[in-house]
Amino acid sequence: MALRVGLIGFGYWGPNLARNFGEIRGVSVTAVADRRADRREAVAARHPAVRLFEDPAELIARPDVDAVVVATPVSTHYELGLAALKAGKDVLIEKPLAATGAEAEMLVEVAAREGRVLMVDHTYVYAGAVRKIADLVDTGELGEIRYYDSLRINLGLFQSDVSVMWDLAIHDIALLQYLVRRRFLTVQATGGCHLGEGLESVAHLTLGLDGGAQAHVNVSWISPVKIRQTIIVGDRKMLLYDDLEPDEKIKVYDRGVVFDEDRPALLRDYRIGDMWSPRVDRREALAGVCAHFVQCVQTRARPLTGGPEGVESVRVLEAAQWSLRHAGQLVKL
Ligand SMILES: NC(=O)c1ccc[n+]([C@@H]2O[C@H](COP(=O)([O-])OP(=O)(O)OC[C@H]3O[C@@H](n4cnc5c(N)ncnc54)[C@H](O)[C@@H]3O)[C@@H](O)[C@H]2O)c1
């Protein structure tokens, strides 16, 4: 059955969604809404057959729109997502799902009441490299994940309504949900606005997970270089995931520390074994997001990154925001 998608927001990310949905057989982007005339002109230039709207309510009301994709600033996700769900549409919302936990929970409640699919675009969960890391977790190759350390920094893009934490650390929270599969127990965050004024442009989060795993996440909009590196330490093996590396995105190290209870701490053995780089599916992660949403709409399956994952990640961000504004106090979740 053909699926007709309506897209709200054609700024930086919206065009990528339009392109990826447009490439799926049996799916067409029939309508785009954006408040800005120049962005509607950009749609007309790239997708001449698409109906254009200034007011998203008109797009949501269209009978020839089956599913709505929300790619507007975070502060608008709730209002637009809610209107689309209430109009009986299946909905994909950009990360993070909403600006508060209460809003995110309400979206989940309404989606359940209306029997609609609600999915959040936690893009990296659909990246080939992350799928490969999940395989390494599932097969026991890495062992139990004990530690996760991520550096996600670049210059910009400053968001108008959320801090860098809501913009970038959300990716790590989603990866931790998908890879470690444990509840978040604690969060501490520090950070600041080091250039200009307003929302924090640098943040450091420390997260404690059930079972003892710990994560550290460093995000910034004011770095001279773009870095996307994550170290994941299991109790059997360790890996480095560099998303910007063209060929060897993942390097798995057969390294570890051998603890012997009968020997003093200074006499630990270090295991330095081989390093290998597994082959990774190089398809665009967003193509996977769009394909998964279409599959969930057509089969009425529960999305891998659905309402519950969206709510939990927003709750973690909310707690981190509180900690950041209270000198890094530990928050129990
Ligand atoms: N998944 C990812 O990796 C990824 C990457 C970038 C951005 N995003 C997400 O995409 C969303 C949009 O980010 P962006 O960087 O494209 O922002 P942007 O500011 O570049 O674009 C937003 C667009 O939405 C339009 N808009 C705003 N409010 C509207 C409304 N009420 N009705 C209709 N149009 C409206 C604006 O005119 C603008 O063209 C955010 O939630 C962001 O977190 C996700």
The ligand as a Tripos MOL2 file, in Angstrom:
@<TRIPOS>MOLECULE
LIG
   44    48     1     0     0
SMALL
NO_CHARGES

@<TRIPOS>ATOM
      1 N1         18.6830   13.1520   13.7640 N.am      1 LIG1
      2 C1         19.6850   13.9750   13.5890 C.2       1 LIG1
      3 O1         20.8410   13.5870   13.4820 O.2       1 LIG1
      4 C2         19.3600   15.4480   13.4940 C.ar      1 LIG1
      5 C3         20.2810   16.3380   12.9460 C.ar      1 LIG1
      6 C4         19.9210   17.6930   12.9120 C.ar      1 LIG1
      7 C5         18.7190   18.1160   13.4240 C.ar      1 LIG1
      8 N2         17.8690   17.2050   13.9630 N.ar      1 LIG1
      9 C6         16.5910   17.6110   14.5660 C.3       1 LIG1
     10 O2         15.7470   18.1410   13.5510 O.3       1 LIG1
     11 C7         14.9210   19.1580   14.0950 C.3       1 LIG1
     12 C8         15.0930   20.4180   13.2590 C.3       1 LIG1
     13 O3         16.4370   20.8220   13.3430 O.3       1 LIG1
     14 P1         17.0990   21.7050   12.1710 P.3       1 LIG1
     15 O4         18.5460   21.7690   12.5040 O.co2     1 LIG1
     16 O5         16.6540   21.2120   10.8450 O.co2     1 LIG1
     17 O6         16.4110   23.1210   12.4750 O.3       1 LIG1
     18 P2         16.2460   24.3490   11.4830 P.3       1 LIG1
     19 O7         16.0090   25.5380   12.3320 O.co2     1 LIG1
     20 O8         17.3560   24.3660   10.4720 O.co2     1 LIG1
     21 O9         14.9210   23.9980   10.6720 O.3       1 LIG1
     22 C9         13.6480   24.0000   11.2450 C.3       1 LIG1
     23 C10        12.6380   24.4290   10.1810 C.3       1 LIG1
     24 O10        11.3310   24.3190   10.7740 O.3       1 LIG1
     25 C11        10.5680   25.4880   10.4120 C.3       1 LIG1
     26 N3          9.5660   25.6830   11.4720 N.ar      1 LIG1
     27 C12         9.7800   26.0400   12.7590 C.ar      1 LIG1
     28 N4          8.6340   26.0350   13.4610 N.ar      1 LIG1
     29 C13         7.6680   25.6690   12.5790 C.ar      1 LIG1
     30 C14         6.2700   25.4710   12.6910 C.ar      1 LIG1
     31 N5          5.6380   25.6290   13.8700 N.pl3     1 LIG1
     32 N6          5.5900   25.1070   11.6030 N.ar      1 LIG1
     33 C15         6.2230   24.9290   10.4070 C.ar      1 LIG1
     34 N7          7.5640   25.0950   10.2420 N.ar      1 LIG1
     35 C16         8.2670   25.4580   11.3190 C.ar      1 LIG1
     36 C17        11.5890   26.5980   10.3220 C.3       1 LIG1
     37 O11        11.1070   27.6540    9.4930 O.3       1 LIG1
     38 C18        12.8040   25.8790    9.7300 C.3       1 LIG1
     39 O12        12.8280   25.9410    8.3210 O.3       1 LIG1
     40 C19        15.3430   19.3160   15.5560 C.3       1 LIG1
     41 O13        14.4940   18.5600   16.3650 O.3       1 LIG1
     42 C20        16.7410   18.7220   15.6020 C.3       1 LIG1
     43 O14        17.0500   18.1700   16.8750 O.3       1 LIG1
     44 C21        18.1600   15.8950   13.9910 C.ar      1 LIG1
@<TRIPOS>BOND
     1     1     2 1
     2     2     3 2
     3     2     4 1
     4     4     5 ar
     5     4    44 ar
     6     5     6 ar
     7     6     7 ar
     8     7     8 ar
     9     8     9 1
    10     8    44 ar
    11     9    10 1
    12     9    42 1
    13    10    11 1
    14    11    12 1
    15    11    40 1
    16    12    13 1
    17    13    14 1
    18    14    15 2
    19    14    16 1
    20    14    17 1
    21    17    18 1
    22    18    19 2
    23    18    20 1
    24    18    21 1
    25    21    22 1
    26    22    23 1
    27    23    24 1
    28    23    38 1
    29    24    25 1
    30    25    26 1
    31    25    36 1
    32    26    27 ar
    33    26    35 ar
    34    27    28 ar
    35    28    29 ar
    36    29    30 ar
    37    29    35 ar
    38    30    31 1
    39    30    32 ar
    40    32    33 ar
    41    33    34 ar
    42    34    35 ar
    43    36    37 1
    44    36    38 1
    45    38    39 1
    46    40    41 1
    47    40    42 1
    48    42    43 1
@<TRIPOS>SUBSTRUCTURE
     1 LIG1         1 GROUP 0 **** ****
